[in-house]
Amino acid sequence: MFINQLETAFQKHSNAENALPMAKYMKNKFDFFGIKTTERRELFKEIWKQNKQEVSKNSRAIALALYAKEQRELHYCAIEILIKELKGNYQKDDIDFIEKLIITNSWWDSVDTIAKYILGQYLIEFPDCIETTVEKFSNSNNMWLKRSAILFQLGYKKETDFELLKAICIQHQSSTEFFIQKAIGWALREYAKTNSEAVKNFVMVNNLKPLSRKEALKNLTDA
């Protein structure tokens, strides 16, 4: 019921003129209804509200079903459902589910949100899984899992395990992959808001790629 209503509403409000540039921005990896973010969220919020019980009871299954659809807007809805419904309700074996999300329909827009708000929250709730999860993801052949291992602490602030972040950055500092170099810089830049000196010292003594270094020091004017 929920998915049908959502698809019907999105189809009704689809805009081919918007869809083309939206797809182009994402390197034509996905189809789009062409619904701008504000309108999409308004439609989504109303239909979610009407089907609140169904979504709460079946959030994982609904998210996977939405993720199997072609249009990117439905993938965004799946992620937003999980962020809200699973917070405080994660199960230990959800890590397999999270991994599947990261490696399915992968691009920076979905992966970065999942890394910060889903993987990051899961590991707050199951800190005993941090070591094994980071080791697995960081040593994976999948670039998006590696990026997620670098970025999952984005919202941790003072709770950031900087020793762990440094270790991951050093592990991948020689990567020629743009999305890995960028992730290293972003993660360090974010932690610099909490401890700028620690980040500056780390960058100065490690041979980071120029992009990682630039991103890490972007907001540190005296660096």
C-alpha positions as CSV (number, residue, x, y, z in Angstrom):
1,M,0.0,0.0,0.0
2,F,2.7,2.5,1.1
3,I,5.0,1.8,-1.9
4,N,2.1,1.9,-4.4
5,Q,0.9,5.2,-3.0
6,L,4.4,6.7,-3.1
7,E,5.1,5.6,-6.6
8,T,1.7,6.9,-7.8
9,A,2.3,10.2,-6.2
10,F,5.8,10.5,-7.6
11,Q,4.7,9.5,-11.1
12,K,1.9,12.1,-10.9
13,H,4.4,14.8,-10.0
14,S,7.2,13.7,-12.3
15,N,8.9,16.4,-14.4
16,A,10.9,15.3,-17.5
17,E,12.6,18.7,-17.8
18,N,14.0,18.3,-14.3
19,A,14.7,14.6,-14.7
20,L,17.3,15.1,-17.4
21,P,19.7,17.4,-15.6
22,M,19.2,15.5,-12.3
23,A,20.3,12.3,-14.1
24,K,23.2,14.1,-15.7
25,Y,24.4,15.4,-12.4
26,M,24.6,11.8,-11.2
27,K,26.5,10.8,-14.3
28,N,23.4,9.2,-15.8
29,K,23.7,6.3,-13.4
30,F,20.0,6.5,-12.3
31,D,16.6,7.4,-13.7
32,F,14.8,10.2,-12.0
33,F,11.1,11.2,-11.7
34,G,12.4,14.8,-11.8
35,I,11.0,15.9,-8.4
36,K,13.0,18.5,-6.6
37,T,14.1,17.7,-3.0
38,T,11.6,19.9,-1.2
39,E,8.6,18.7,-3.1
40,R,9.8,15.1,-2.9
41,R,10.1,15.3,0.9
42,E,6.7,16.9,1.3
43,L,5.0,14.2,-0.8
44,F,7.0,11.5,1.0
45,K,6.2,12.8,4.4
46,E,2.5,12.9,3.8
47,I,2.3,9.4,2.4
48,W,4.6,8.1,5.2
49,K,2.3,9.7,7.8
50,Q,-0.8,8.0,6.2
51,N,1.0,4.6,6.4
52,K,3.0,5.1,9.6
53,Q,2.2,1.7,11.1
54,E,3.0,-0.3,7.9
55,V,6.3,1.5,7.5
56,S,7.3,1.0,11.1
57,K,6.5,-2.7,11.1
58,N,8.2,-3.4,7.8
59,S,10.9,-0.7,7.5
60,R,13.7,-3.0,6.3
61,A,11.6,-4.9,3.7
62,I,10.1,-1.6,2.4
63,A,13.5,-0.1,2.1
64,L,14.8,-3.0,0.1
65,A,11.8,-2.9,-2.1
66,L,12.2,0.8,-2.8
67,Y,15.9,0.2,-3.4
68,A,15.1,-2.3,-6.1
69,K,13.2,0.4,-8.0
70,E,14.8,2.3,-10.9
71,Q,14.1,5.9,-9.8
72,R,16.7,7.5,-7.5
73,E,14.1,9.4,-5.6
74,L,12.8,6.1,-4.2
75,H,16.2,5.1,-3.1
76,Y,16.4,8.4,-1.1
77,C,13.1,7.6,0.5
78,A,14.4,4.1,1.5
79,I,17.4,5.7,3.2
80,E,15.3,8.3,5.0
81,I,12.9,5.6,6.4
82,L,15.8,3.6,7.7
83,I,17.5,6.6,9.4
84,K,14.4,7.3,11.4
85,E,12.9,3.9,12.0
86,L,16.1,2.0,12.9
87,K,17.7,4.5,15.2
88,G,17.7,2.9,18.6
89,N,16.2,-0.3,17.1
90,Y,19.2,-1.8,15.3
91,Q,19.8,-5.5,15.5
92,K,23.3,-6.9,15.5
93,D,22.9,-8.7,12.2
94,D,21.8,-5.5,10.6
95,I,25.4,-5.0,9.5
96,D,24.8,-7.4,6.6
97,F,21.8,-5.3,5.6
98,I,23.8,-2.1,5.8
99,E,26.6,-3.6,3.7
100,K,24.0,-4.6,1.1
101,L,22.7,-1.0,1.0
102,I,26.1,0.4,0.6
103,I,27.1,-1.8,-2.4
104,T,23.7,-1.6,-4.1
105,N,22.9,1.4,-6.4
106,S,26.2,2.9,-5.1
107,W,27.1,6.5,-5.7
108,W,28.3,9.3,-3.4
109,D,24.9,10.7,-2.6
110,S,23.5,7.4,-1.2
111,V,26.8,6.0,0.3
112,D,27.7,9.2,2.2
113,T,24.3,9.4,3.8
114,I,24.3,5.7,4.7
115,A,27.8,5.9,6.1
116,K,27.1,8.8,8.4
117,Y,23.5,8.2,9.5
118,I,23.0,4.5,9.2
119,L,26.4,2.8,9.6
120,G,27.5,5.5,12.0
121,Q,24.4,5.1,14.2
122,Y,24.6,1.3,14.1
123,L,28.2,1.3,15.4
124,I,27.2,3.7,18.1
125,E,24.6,1.1,19.2
126,F,27.0,-1.8,18.8
127,P,30.5,-0.4,19.5
128,D,31.8,-3.9,19.9
129,C,31.3,-4.3,16.2
130,I,33.5,-1.3,15.2
131,E,36.8,-3.2,14.9
132,T,35.5,-6.1,12.8
133,T,33.3,-3.9,10.6
134,V,36.0,-1.4,9.9
135,E,38.5,-4.1,9.2
136,K,36.2,-5.8,6.8
137,F,35.0,-2.7,5.0
138,S,38.4,-1.1,4.9
139,N,40.0,-4.2,3.4
140,S,37.2,-4.8,0.9
141,N,37.7,-4.7,-2.8
142,N,34.6,-2.5,-2.9
143,M,35.5,1.2,-3.0
144,W,32.2,2.3,-1.5
145,L,32.7,0.1,1.6
146,K,36.2,1.6,2.0
147,R,34.8,5.1,1.7
148,S,32.1,4.2,4.3
149,A,34.8,2.9,6.8
150,I,36.6,6.3,6.4
151,L,33.4,8.4,6.8
152,F,31.2,6.6,9.4
153,Q,32.5,8.8,12.3
154,L,31.5,12.1,10.5
155,G,28.9,13.0,13.2
156,Y,30.9,11.7,16.2
157,K,32.7,15.0,17.1
158,K,34.3,14.5,20.5
159,E,33.4,10.8,20.4
160,T,35.6,10.3,17.3
161,D,38.2,7.6,17.7
162,F,41.0,9.6,16.1
163,E,43.5,6.8,16.4
164,L,41.2,4.6,14.3
165,L,40.6,7.4,11.8
166,K,44.3,8.0,11.4
167,A,44.9,4.3,10.9
168,I,42.3,4.2,8.1
169,C,43.6,7.3,6.5
170,I,47.2,5.9,6.5
171,Q,46.0,2.6,5.1
172,H,44.4,4.4,2.1
173,Q,46.7,7.5,1.8
174,S,48.3,6.1,-1.4
175,S,45.0,5.4,-3.1
176,T,44.6,6.9,-6.6
177,E,40.8,6.7,-6.3
178,F,39.2,10.2,-6.2
179,F,36.4,9.2,-3.8
180,I,38.9,7.7,-1.4
181,Q,41.2,10.7,-1.4
182,K,38.2,13.0,-1.0
183,A,36.8,10.9,1.9
184,I,40.1,11.1,3.8
185,G,40.2,14.9,3.5
186,W,36.5,15.2,4.4
187,A,36.8,13.0,7.5
188,L,39.9,14.9,8.7
189,R,38.3,18.3,8.0
190,E,35.2,17.3,10.0
191,Y,37.3,16.2,13.0
192,A,39.4,19.4,12.7
193,K,36.2,21.2,13.9
194,T,36.8,19.3,17.2
195,N,40.6,19.2,17.3
196,S,42.3,21.3,14.7
197,E,45.8,20.9,16.1
198,A,45.6,17.1,16.0
199,V,44.5,17.2,12.4
200,K,47.2,19.7,11.4
201,N,49.9,17.6,13.0
202,F,48.6,14.5,11.4
203,V,48.5,16.0,7.9
204,M,52.0,17.5,8.3
205,V,53.7,14.2,9.1
206,N,51.9,12.0,6.7
207,N,52.3,11.7,2.9
208,L,48.6,12.3,2.0
209,K,47.6,12.8,-1.6
210,P,47.3,16.6,-2.5
211,L,43.5,16.3,-2.7
212,S,43.2,14.7,0.8
213,R,45.6,17.3,2.2
214,K,43.7,20.2,0.6
215,E,40.4,19.0,1.8
216,A,41.6,18.3,5.4
217,L,43.1,21.8,5.8
218,K,40.4,23.7,3.9
219,N,39.0,25.5,6.9
220,L,42.3,25.9,8.8
221,T,43.5,29.3,7.5
222,D,46.8,29.2,9.4
223,A,47.6,25.7,8.3
